Amino acid sequence: MRAIAVSAFGREPCLVEVPKPGPEAGEVRVKVEYASLNPLDRQAADGAPGGSHPPVLPFVLGTDFAGRVDMIGSGDNVFRVGDPVFGRVTAPPPGRCGAYSEYVCVPQDSPIALVPRDVPLRIAAALPTAGTAAAQILSDAAVRSGRSLLVIGAAGGVGSFLTQLAAARGTRVVAAVRGDERRRTAALGATAAVDTTTGPEALEAAVRRLYPDGVDALVDLVSTDAASFAAYASLVRDGGVVVTTRGVAAPPGVTRADFRPAPDAALLDELASAVARGELDVPVDMELPLEKAPQALVQNHAGGARGKTVFVI
């Protein structure tokens, strides 16, 4: 089958032919129709992931997928052949299966769920990692209705979901974005949007104008260094909450909420149902054929994403 893989860590991903996987006991095999890009996909190609299971080479990339159940392994069955499903590839050993391929095998008790009838598979494929991360971040930040939230990187995949979910709770969202995204972020529910490419002074001025004492919470999806994170955290009121997805240490005066992703099938069901009801929009920025995945990974690494990129398998 066709797949995007690396032959060794540090090599460039490329289109290859690999054997079609067979489902083990408790697994289902899914004929993938769409996969979506996540930054962690590139990170997996750059270095061996930690854990007790040695990786398989060639290492097939990709985490998020949507397609139809093609074969069921032995044991109890949750799904049936032909079921439309979406989910995340999480089972060891790493690299054995990846979403950037024609077929993927996943345990039936892993983050995999049925796609509602009114949700297209291309939309479902863009939901698992970014959608569940946004929901969990919002829970970690514990921002209640009527409170304020500053989101750094609000125009990307996770940021777009986070802005919508927070606004639906009645949270006032200040969206920090690159470029003029005011109309788009307003449609997602943001109270205000600030273009950070004009310099940090513009963001500070906008936040202080709206919230002189600082915002109640910060979610930084972008900063990888302590100085940048501290500059954004200075816009949070004393005793406020900060969340980072990049593992950066928080400065004094604020409470850091650790983000530890733990997606499950129940959360996927909840998010997909919200999409089916029209309560959650899934922002797809680009739709590309599978063979364009290596170039898309390079472009995504450079930053500036506006929504999700999906690959047609």
C-alpha positions as semicolon CSV with decimal commas, in nm:
position;residue;x (nm);y (nm);z (nm)
1;M;0,000;0,000;0,000
2;R;0,105;0,365;-0,042
3;A;0,226;0,551;0,266
4;I;0,434;0,849;0,372
5;A;0,726;0,725;0,580
6;V;1,088;0,778;0,679
7;S;1,347;0,504;0,633
8;A;1,550;0,638;0,928
9;F;1,499;0,915;1,180
10;G;1,618;1,250;1,053
11;R;1,552;1,155;0,689
12;E;1,299;1,340;0,478
13;P;0,953;1,178;0,457
14;C;0,862;1,036;0,117
15;L;0,598;0,828;-0,059
16;V;0,676;0,456;-0,029
17;E;0,516;0,116;-0,075
18;V;0,478;-0,087;0,247
19;P;0,287;-0,408;0,329
20;K;-0,079;-0,371;0,415
21;P;-0,118;-0,430;0,793
22;G;-0,347;-0,699;0,929
23;P;-0,559;-0,641;1,240
24;E;-0,448;-0,815;1,556
25;A;-0,685;-0,936;1,829
26;G;-0,905;-0,648;1,944
27;E;-0,814;-0,428;1,648
28;V;-0,995;-0,302;1,341
29;R;-0,840;-0,222;1,006
30;V;-0,959;0,102;0,852
31;K;-0,936;0,191;0,483
32;V;-0,825;0,549;0,523
33;E;-0,994;0,809;0,304
34;Y;-0,857;1,124;0,470
35;A;-0,575;1,205;0,710
36;S;-0,497;1,540;0,870
37;L;-0,166;1,707;0,944
38;N;-0,045;1,777;1,298
39;P;0,290;1,932;1,400
40;L;0,372;1,619;1,600
41;D;0,377;1,422;1,273
42;R;0,693;1,605;1,168
43;Q;0,842;1,566;1,515
44;A;0,796;1,189;1,489
45;A;0,999;1,188;1,167
46;D;1,283;1,383;1,327
47;G;1,355;1,152;1,617
48;A;1,263;0,821;1,779
49;P;0,974;0,865;2,020
50;G;1,022;0,763;2,382
51;G;0,861;0,460;2,534
52;S;0,925;0,095;2,597
53;H;0,844;-0,019;2,242
54;P;1,116;0,011;1,977
55;P;0,996;0,188;1,662
56;V;0,931;0,011;1,333
57;L;1,118;0,124;1,020
58;P;1,016;0,241;0,774
59;F;0,826;0,464;1,014
60;V;0,480;0,548;0,876
61;L;0,374;0,901;0,970
62;G;0,038;1,045;1,067
63;T;-0,195;1,043;1,366
64;D;-0,545;1,157;1,263
65;F;-0,755;0,963;1,016
66;A;-1,108;0,903;0,888
67;G;-1,231;0,617;0,673
68;R;-1,432;0,295;0,683
69;V;-1,376;-0,026;0,875
70;D;-1,232;-0,280;0,633
71;M;-1,153;-0,580;0,854
72;I;-1,202;-0,679;1,219
73;G;-0,959;-0,878;1,431
74;S;-1,057;-1,157;1,667
75;G;-1,232;-1,086;1,994
76;D;-1,530;-0,872;2,093
77;N;-1,651;-0,632;1,825
78;V;-1,752;-0,272;1,880
79;F;-1,758;-0,184;1,510
80;R;-1,878;-0,352;1,192
81;V;-1,722;-0,371;0,847
82;G;-1,827;-0,063;0,652
83;D;-1,869;0,163;0,957
84;P;-1,747;0,521;0,896
85;V;-1,496;0,598;1,173
86;F;-1,238;0,857;1,273
87;G;-0,970;0,866;1,536
88;R;-0,604;0,873;1,634
89;V;-0,326;0,620;1,585
90;T;-0,184;0,557;1,934
91;A;-0,108;0,184;1,962
92;P;0,250;0,056;1,978
93;P;0,488;-0,016;1,828
94;P;0,538;0,337;1,691
95;G;0,567;0,350;1,314
96;R;0,389;0,019;1,249
97;C;0,077;0,208;1,143
98;G;0,028;0,572;1,057
99;A;-0,258;0,781;0,924
100;Y;-0,061;0,883;0,613
101;S;-0,136;0,550;0,447
102;E;-0,410;0,361;0,269
103;Y;-0,483;0,131;0,564
104;V;-0,435;0,162;0,939
105;C;-0,495;-0,083;1,227
106;V;-0,606;0,050;1,564
107;P;-0,740;-0,110;1,884
108;Q;-1,116;-0,088;1,920
109;D;-1,072;0,060;2,269
110;S;-0,839;0,336;2,146
111;P;-0,946;0,692;2,046
112;I;-1,173;0,584;1,758
113;A;-1,543;0,664;1,712
114;L;-1,824;0,650;1,459
115;V;-1,863;0,946;1,225
116;P;-2,214;1,095;1,250
117;R;-2,421;1,070;0,933
118;D;-2,418;1,445;0,867
119;V;-2,041;1,490;0,907
120;P;-1,819;1,440;0,596
121;L;-1,515;1,217;0,645
122;R;-1,277;1,498;0,541
123;I;-1,414;1,708;0,827
124;A;-1,396;1,421;1,075
125;A;-1,030;1,359;0,987
126;A;-0,940;1,715;1,091
127;L;-1,100;1,681;1,433
128;P;-0,920;1,424;1,659
129;T;-0,592;1,576;1,780
130;A;-0,668;1,948;1,747
131;G;-1,028;1,918;1,868
132;T;-0,955;1,703;2,172
133;A;-0,650;1,915;2,261
134;A;-0,862;2,232;2,254
135;A;-1,131;2,075;2,474
136;Q;-0,876;1,952;2,727
137;I;-0,687;2,283;2,732
138;L;-1,009;2,469;2,803
139;S;-1,081;2,231;3,088
140;D;-0,728;2,274;3,226
141;A;-0,754;2,653;3,211
142;A;-1,088;2,638;3,396
143;V;-1,207;2,970;3,252
144;R;-1,569;3,032;3,344
145;S;-1,840;3,226;3,163
146;G;-1,781;3,599;3,165
147;R;-1,405;3,566;3,214
148;S;-1,135;3,666;2,963
149;L;-0,892;3,443;2,773
150;L;-0,592;3,539;2,559
151;V;-0,509;3,278;2,294
152;I;-0,169;3,293;2,122
153;G;-0,194;3,116;1,787
154;A;-0,571;3,141;1,766
155;A;-0,585;3,099;1,387
156;G;-0,428;2,752;1,377
157;G;-0,597;2,415;1,411
158;V;-0,604;2,392;1,792
159;G;-0,655;2,767;1,829
160;S;-0,957;2,773;1,600
161;F;-1,127;2,498;1,800
162;L;-1,028;2,655;2,131
163;T;-1,169;2,995;2,033
164;Q;-1,505;2,839;1,941
165;L;-1,533;2,619;2,248
166;A;-1,438;2,903;2,482
167;A;-1,680;3,149;2,318
168;A;-1,959;2,891;2,345
169;R;-1,902;2,893;2,722
170;G;-1,944;3,270;2,733
171;T;-1,571;3,337;2,767
172;R;-1,441;3,660;2,613
173;V;-1,158;3,556;2,379
174;V;-0,875;3,783;2,267
175;A;-0,721;3,612;1,962
176;A;-0,353;3,678;1,891
177;V;-0,291;3,592;1,525
178;R;-0,046;3,654;1,242
179;G;-0,192;3,885;0,979
180;D;-0,537;4,035;0,946
181;E;-0,764;3,761;1,081
182;R;-1,022;3,982;1,253
183;R;-1,314;3,877;1,035
184;R;-1,231;3,506;1,058
185;T;-1,169;3,498;1,433
186;A;-1,481;3,706;1,494
187;A;-1,678;3,440;1,306
188;L;-1,527;3,183;1,543
189;G;-1,648;3,385;1,842
190;A;-1,348;3,597;1,941
191;T;-1,423;3,928;2,110
192;A;-1,109;4,088;1,965
193;A;-0,821;3,992;1,735
194;V;-0,470;4,139;1,734
195;D;-0,209;4,103;1,458
196;T;0,115;4,006;1,636
197;T;0,330;4,061;1,326
198;T;0,323;4,436;1,399
199;G;0,519;4,377;1,721
200;P;0,450;4,291;2,085
201;E;0,348;4,648;2,167
202;A;0,026;4,614;1,966
203;L;-0,086;4,309;2,163
204;E;-0,002;4,465;2,499
205;A;-0,184;4,787;2,409
206;A;-0,494;4,597;2,293
207;V;-0,507;4,377;2,603
208;R;-0,451;4,667;2,844
209;R;-0,721;4,869;2,669
210;L;-0,973;4,589;2,711
211;Y;-0,853;4,453;3,047
212;P;-0,638;4,707;3,238
213;D;-0,564;4,458;3,516
214;G;-0,486;4,177;3,271
215;V;-0,678;3,882;3,130
216;D;-0,795;3,598;3,350
217;A;-0,614;3,328;3,155
218;L;-0,359;3,272;2,878
219;V;-0,325;2,978;2,641
220;D;0,002;2,994;2,445
221;L;0,011;2,747;2,156
222;V;0,321;2,899;1,994
223;S;0,607;3,005;2,225
224;T;0,899;2,766;2,260
225;D;1,123;2,987;2,478
226;A;1,075;3,119;2,830
227;A;1,120;3,486;2,733
228;S;0,835;3,488;2,480
229;F;0,607;3,294;2,713
230;A;0,687;3,532;3,001
231;A;0,606;3,835;2,783
232;Y;0,260;3,696;2,710
233;A;0,213;3,585;3,072
234;S;0,276;3,944;3,185
235;L;-0,062;4,028;3,031
236;V;-0,239;3,796;3,278
237;R;-0,374;3,939;3,602
238;D;-0,217;3,843;3,934
239;G;-0,339;3,496;4,027
240;G;-0,449;3,419;3,673
241;V;-0,391;3,092;3,489
242;V;-0,147;3,018;3,206
243;V;-0,135;2,710;2,984
244;T;0,137;2,619;2,736
245;T;0,143;2,326;2,496
246;R;0,521;2,360;2,449
247;G;0,642;2,271;2,801
248;V;0,782;2,618;2,878
249;A;0,826;2,716;3,245
250;A;0,581;2,977;3,377
251;P;0,702;3,303;3,535
252;P;0,611;3,388;3,897
253;G;0,277;3,548;3,983
254;V;0,057;3,318;3,776
255;T;-0,067;2,962;3,808
256;R;0,047;2,720;3,541
257;A;-0,196;2,447;3,440
258;D;-0,014;2,148;3,292
259;F;-0,150;2,024;2,961
260;R;-0,130;1,648;2,926
261;P;-0,328;1,523;2,627
262;A;-0,545;1,221;2,702
263;P;-0,798;1,188;2,418
264;D;-1,056;0,911;2,428
265;A;-1,350;0,786;2,224
266;A;-1,605;0,962;2,445
267;L;-1,448;1,302;2,377
268;L;-1,438;1,227;2,004
269;D;-1,809;1,142;2,016
270;E;-1,883;1,469;2,196
271;L;-1,691;1,680;1,947
272;A;-1,834;1,504;1,641
273;S;-2,186;1,551;1,777
274;A;-2,118;1,924;1,818
275;V;-2,006;1,940;1,454
276;A;-2,318;1,751;1,341
277;R;-2,541;1,997;1,532
278;G;-2,367;2,293;1,367
279;E;-2,221;2,412;1,697
280;L;-1,856;2,358;1,604
281;D;-1,694;2,457;1,275
282;V;-1,394;2,258;1,153
283;P;-1,159;2,498;0,971
284;V;-0,995;2,317;0,678
285;D;-0,728;2,537;0,522
286;M;-0,597;2,302;0,251
287;E;-0,691;1,968;0,094
288;L;-0,401;1,792;-0,078
289;P;-0,324;1,451;-0,232
290;L;-0,120;1,214;-0,015
291;E;0,197;1,258;-0,221
292;K;0,205;1,629;-0,127
293;A;0,234;1,547;0,245
294;P;0,617;1,589;0,268
295;Q;0,598;1,945;0,131
296;A;0,300;2,025;0,354
297;L;0,494;1,912;0,663
298;V;0,777;2,153;0,576
299;Q;0,533;2,439;0,521
300;N;0,351;2,366;0,849
301;H;0,681;2,364;1,038
302;A;0,743;2,720;0,917
303;G;0,427;2,834;1,099
304;G;0,136;3,053;1,002
305;A;-0,125;2,778;0,963
306;R;-0,484;2,893;0,920
307;G;-0,684;2,589;1,011
308;K;-0,621;2,226;0,926
309;T;-0,455;2,058;0,629
310;V;-0,612;1,729;0,516
311;F;-0,472;1,469;0,278
312;V;-0,687;1,272;0,036
313;I;-0,578;0,910;0,046
